[in-house]
Amino acid sequence: MVINPDVLLLDEPTNGLDPRSRKWLYKMLSDLKNEGKTLVISTHDLDLARSISDRIVVMNESHSIESLGKSNEILDNSILLENVNLI
């Protein structure tokens, strides 16, 4: 963050965070996105995915791509999310 990168890669950034810290992180990531930064995030946090993502790649339990698309299309597909054990 010190060198102000154009792209951030984050792996499970909300893991283990308390509610206040999670809220702070959501805002920080949203602000970075609004500044034009590219965020690549690996997460099981569907609330985070819904709040800041434009596109989502869903991996299955075999670690291959199950689906990809616009965030609303993916996150509203409960059958897909159940099949990959996200809900």
C-alpha positions in Angstrom: 0.0 0.0 0.0 2.9 2.3 0.6 4.0 2.4 -3.0 0.4 2.9 -4.2 0.1 -0.1 -6.5 -2.4 -0.2 -9.4 -3.3 -3.9 -8.6 -3.9 -5.5 -5.2 -4.0 -9.3 -4.8 -5.7 -10.3 -1.5 -6.2 -13.8 -0.1 -9.1 -14.1 2.3 -8.7 -10.5 3.6 -11.7 -10.8 6.0 -10.6 -14.0 7.6 -10.6 -13.7 11.4 -11.6 -10.0 11.5 -14.0 -8.6 14.1 -17.1 -6.7 12.8 -15.6 -3.3 13.2 -12.4 -4.2 11.3 -14.4 -6.0 8.6 -16.5 -2.8 8.1 -13.3 -0.8 7.9 -11.8 -3.2 5.3 -15.0 -3.1 3.2 -14.8 0.7 3.1 -11.1 0.8 2.3 -11.5 -1.8 -0.6 -14.5 0.1 -1.9 -12.5 3.4 -1.8 -9.6 1.7 -3.7 -12.0 0.4 -6.3 -13.5 3.8 -6.8 -10.0 5.2 -7.2 -9.6 2.9 -10.2 -7.5 0.2 -8.5 -7.8 -3.4 -9.7 -8.6 -5.8 -6.8 -8.1 -9.5 -7.2 -9.6 -11.2 -4.1 -9.8 -14.8 -3.2 -12.6 -15.1 -0.6 -15.4 -17.2 0.8 -17.0 -13.9 2.1 -20.0 -13.5 -0.2 -20.9 -10.2 1.4 -17.6 -8.8 0.4 -17.9 -10.2 -3.1 -21.3 -8.7 -3.5 -20.3 -5.3 -2.1 -17.2 -4.7 -4.3 -16.9 -7.1 -7.2 -17.8 -6.5 -10.8 -16.9 -10.0 -12.0 -16.5 -13.3 -10.1 -14.7 -16.6 -10.9 -16.1 -19.5 -8.9 -13.8 -22.4 -8.2 -15.1 -25.9 -7.4 -13.7 -28.3 -4.9 -11.5 -29.8 -7.6 -9.8 -26.4 -7.8 -11.0 -25.8 -11.4 -13.3 -23.0 -12.7 -16.9 -23.8 -12.2 -18.4 -20.6 -13.4 -17.5 -17.0 -14.2 -19.6 -13.9 -14.9 -21.0 -10.7 -13.5 -21.2 -10.6 -9.8 -25.0 -10.3 -9.6 -25.5 -13.3 -11.9 -23.1 -15.5 -9.9 -24.2 -14.4 -6.4 -27.9 -14.8 -7.2 -27.5 -18.3 -8.5 -28.1 -20.3 -5.3 -27.9 -23.7 -7.1 -24.3 -22.9 -8.3 -23.3 -21.6 -4.8 -24.7 -24.7 -3.2 -23.0 -27.0 -5.7 -19.6 -25.4 -4.8 -20.3 -25.4 -1.1 -20.4 -21.6 -0.6 -23.9 -21.7 0.9 
